[in-house]
Amino acid sequence: MPIVVRIDVELARRKMSVGEFAEKVGLTPANVSVLKNGRAKAVRFSTLEAMCRVLECQPGDLLEWVEDEE
């Protein structure tokens, strides 16, 4: 998948657990795991906004486009 999700990197930088992050964002830990592991097909802007607010970062810190290797 050409979009790489970097939530785990930002959580590690802040020494924040998935459970704490999920609670602050308003998601279940299972849904955070789906996002974190790149299995999500879409992300709502309101969810992205909440994640950026909690992590005090920009959307580009959480999502990265990479060239698809074919």
C-alpha positions as a Markdown table, in Angstrom:
| # | Residue | x | y | z |
|---|---|---|---|---|
| 1 | Met | 0.0 | 0.0 | 0.0 |
| 2 | Pro | 1.5 | 3.3 | -1.0 |
| 3 | Ile | 0.2 | 5.2 | 2.1 |
| 4 | Val | 2.3 | 4.3 | 5.3 |
| 5 | Val | 0.8 | 5.1 | 8.7 |
| 6 | Arg | 3.3 | 6.4 | 11.2 |
| 7 | Ile | 1.1 | 6.5 | 14.3 |
| 8 | Asp | 3.5 | 4.1 | 16.1 |
| 9 | Val | 6.4 | 6.4 | 15.6 |
| 10 | Glu | 4.6 | 9.4 | 17.0 |
| 11 | Leu | 3.3 | 7.3 | 20.0 |
| 12 | Ala | 6.9 | 6.2 | 20.7 |
| 13 | Arg | 8.2 | 9.7 | 20.6 |
| 14 | Arg | 5.7 | 10.7 | 23.3 |
| 15 | Lys | 5.9 | 7.5 | 25.2 |
| 16 | Met | 2.2 | 7.2 | 24.9 |
| 17 | Ser | 0.4 | 3.8 | 25.0 |
| 18 | Val | -2.2 | 2.8 | 22.4 |
| 19 | Gly | -4.8 | 2.6 | 25.2 |
| 20 | Glu | -4.1 | 6.1 | 26.4 |
| 21 | Phe | -4.1 | 7.4 | 22.8 |
| 22 | Ala | -7.3 | 5.7 | 22.0 |
| 23 | Glu | -9.0 | 7.1 | 25.0 |
| 24 | Lys | -7.9 | 10.7 | 24.3 |
| 25 | Val | -8.8 | 10.4 | 20.6 |
| 26 | Gly | -12.2 | 8.7 | 21.2 |
| 27 | Leu | -11.5 | 5.4 | 19.4 |
| 28 | Thr | -11.3 | 1.9 | 20.6 |
| 29 | Pro | -7.8 | 0.4 | 21.0 |
| 30 | Ala | -8.9 | -2.1 | 18.3 |
| 31 | Asn | -9.6 | 0.7 | 15.8 |
| 32 | Val | -6.3 | 2.4 | 16.7 |
| 33 | Ser | -4.6 | -1.0 | 15.9 |
| 34 | Val | -6.3 | -1.2 | 12.6 |
| 35 | Leu | -5.1 | 2.4 | 11.7 |
| 36 | Lys | -1.6 | 1.8 | 13.1 |
| 37 | Asn | -1.1 | -1.5 | 11.2 |
| 38 | Gly | -2.2 | 0.0 | 7.9 |
| 39 | Arg | -5.3 | -2.1 | 7.6 |
| 40 | Ala | -7.7 | 0.9 | 7.4 |
| 41 | Lys | -9.2 | 1.7 | 4.1 |
| 42 | Ala | -10.2 | 5.3 | 5.1 |
| 43 | Val | -9.8 | 7.8 | 7.9 |
| 44 | Arg | -12.3 | 10.6 | 8.6 |
| 45 | Phe | -10.9 | 14.1 | 8.8 |
| 46 | Ser | -12.5 | 14.5 | 12.2 |
| 47 | Thr | -10.5 | 11.4 | 13.4 |
| 48 | Leu | -7.3 | 12.7 | 11.8 |
| 49 | Glu | -7.9 | 16.1 | 13.4 |
| 50 | Ala | -8.3 | 14.5 | 16.8 |
| 51 | Met | -5.1 | 12.4 | 16.4 |
| 52 | Cys | -3.2 | 15.5 | 15.4 |
| 53 | Arg | -4.6 | 17.4 | 18.3 |
| 54 | Val | -3.7 | 14.7 | 20.8 |
| 55 | Leu | -0.2 | 14.2 | 19.4 |
| 56 | Glu | 0.4 | 17.9 | 18.6 |
| 57 | Cys | 1.5 | 17.1 | 15.1 |
| 58 | Gln | 0.6 | 17.6 | 11.5 |
| 59 | Pro | -1.2 | 15.1 | 9.3 |
| 60 | Gly | 2.0 | 14.5 | 7.3 |
| 61 | Asp | 3.6 | 13.3 | 10.5 |
| 62 | Leu | 1.1 | 10.5 | 10.7 |
| 63 | Leu | 0.6 | 9.6 | 7.0 |
| 64 | Glu | 3.3 | 9.2 | 4.3 |
| 65 | Trp | 2.9 | 8.4 | 0.6 |
| 66 | Val | 5.6 | 6.0 | -0.8 |
| 67 | Glu | 6.2 | 4.9 | -4.3 |
| 68 | Asp | 4.5 | 1.5 | -5.0 |
| 69 | Glu | 7.0 | -1.1 | -5.9 |
| 70 | Glu | 5.8 | -3.1 | -8.9 |
